[in-house]
């Protein structure tokens, strides 16, 4: 099987010889995913990941993928101004989320990844 797991943004696929909703074993993961090329996700406007530049320590990210339950992971890419601690301070499902730094002079480039819990 050459498709990335669905939790990484690829379409769900049933491995050859498997039944739908079959649990994937650790051996399957090792065989099909470990040491393989990193799965690729779309990047940019209304995609599950991207990069934004903070202005005055915050940025509103327009993104229709965000939900009330989204897990949004943040990491600084290029420090600018006085970098601070990052957090998601607000969200509007289907519209946007806000990244806020603990430093009001933070102008860092911040990467984000939006994932949905499977529950």
NORTA-V335235 format. One record per residue. N is the residue number from 1. RES is the residue in one letter. SS is DSSP state (hx for helix, st for strand, lp for the rest). PSI is psi as a letter, one per 30 degrees, with the letter a starting at -180 (none if undefined). OMEGA is omega in whole degrees, 0 to 359 (none if undefined). Layout:
BEGIN
N:RES:SS:PSI:OMEGA + N:RES:SS:PSI:OMEGA
END
This chain:
BEGIN
1:X:lp:k:185 + 2:X:lp:g:181 + 3:X:lp:k:177 + 4:X:lp:l:179 + 5:X:lp:k:185 + 6:X:hx:f:180 + 7:X:hx:f:176 + 8:X:hx:g:174 + 9:X:lp:f:179 + 10:X:lp:l:177 + 11:X:lp:k:179 + 12:X:lp:k:178 + 13:X:lp:k:177 + 14:X:lp:k:181 + 15:X:lp:l:178 + 16:X:lp:k:179 + 17:X:lp:f:181 + 18:X:lp:l:175 + 19:X:lp:l:180 + 20:X:lp:k:179 + 21:X:lp:g:177 + 22:X:lp:k:178 + 23:X:lp:k:179 + 24:X:lp:k:182 + 25:X:lp:l:176 + 26:X:hx:e:179 + 27:X:hx:e:177 + 28:X:hx:e:180 + 29:X:hx:e:179 + 30:X:hx:e:183 + 31:X:hx:e:189 + 32:X:hx:f:188 + 33:X:lp:e:183 + 34:X:lp:k:180 + 35:X:lp:g:175 + 36:X:lp:l:178 + 37:X:lp:k:179 + 38:X:lp:k:178 + 39:X:lp:k:181 + 40:X:lp:k:175 + 41:X:lp:k:176 + 42:X:lp:k:186 + 43:X:st:k:174 + 44:X:lp:a:186 + 45:X:lp:k:178 + 46:X:lp:h:176 + 47:X:lp:l:184 + 48:X:lp:f:176 + 49:X:st:l:180 + 50:X:st:a:179 + 51:X:st:k:179 + 52:X:st:l:177 + 53:X:st:k:178 + 54:X:lp:k:175 + 55:X:st:j:182 + 56:X:lp:h:175 + 57:X:lp:g:178 + 58:X:st:l:176 + 59:X:st:k:172 + 60:X:st:k:182 + 61:X:st:j:176 + 62:X:st:k:182 + 63:X:lp:j:182 + 64:X:lp:f:179 + 65:X:lp:f:185 + 66:X:lp:k:176 + 67:X:lp:l:177 + 68:X:lp:f:183 + 69:X:lp:g:183 + 70:X:lp:k:169 + 71:X:st:k:183 + 72:X:st:j:182 + 73:X:st:k:183 + 74:X:st:k:173 + 75:X:st:k:179 + 76:X:st:k:180 + 77:X:st:e:180 + 78:X:st:j:181 + 79:X:lp:k:176 + 80:X:lp:l:183 + 81:X:st:b:175 + 82:X:lp:j:182 + 83:X:lp:k:178 + 84:X:lp:a:177 + 85:X:lp:k:185 + 86:X:st:k:175 + 87:X:st:l:171 + 88:X:st:j:186 + 89:X:st:f:178 + 90:X:st:l:174 + 91:X:st:k:174 + 92:X:st:j:184 + 93:X:lp:k:179 + 94:X:lp:g:185 + 95:X:lp:e:187 + 96:X:st:l:169 + 97:X:st:l:182 + 98:X:st:k:174 + 99:X:st:k:179 + 100:X:st:k:176 + 101:X:st:l:175 + 102:X:lp:f:178 + 103:X:lp:k:179 + 104:X:lp:f:178 + 105:X:lp:g:179 + 106:X:st:k:176 + 107:X:lp:h:182 + 108:X:lp:l:167 + 109:X:st:k:184 + 110:X:st:k:175 + 111:X:st:k:177 + 112:X:st:l:176 + 113:X:st:k:180 + 114:X:st:k:176 + 115:X:st:l:179 + 116:X:lp:k:176 + 117:X:lp:k:179 + 118:X:lp:i:180 + 119:X:lp:none:none
END
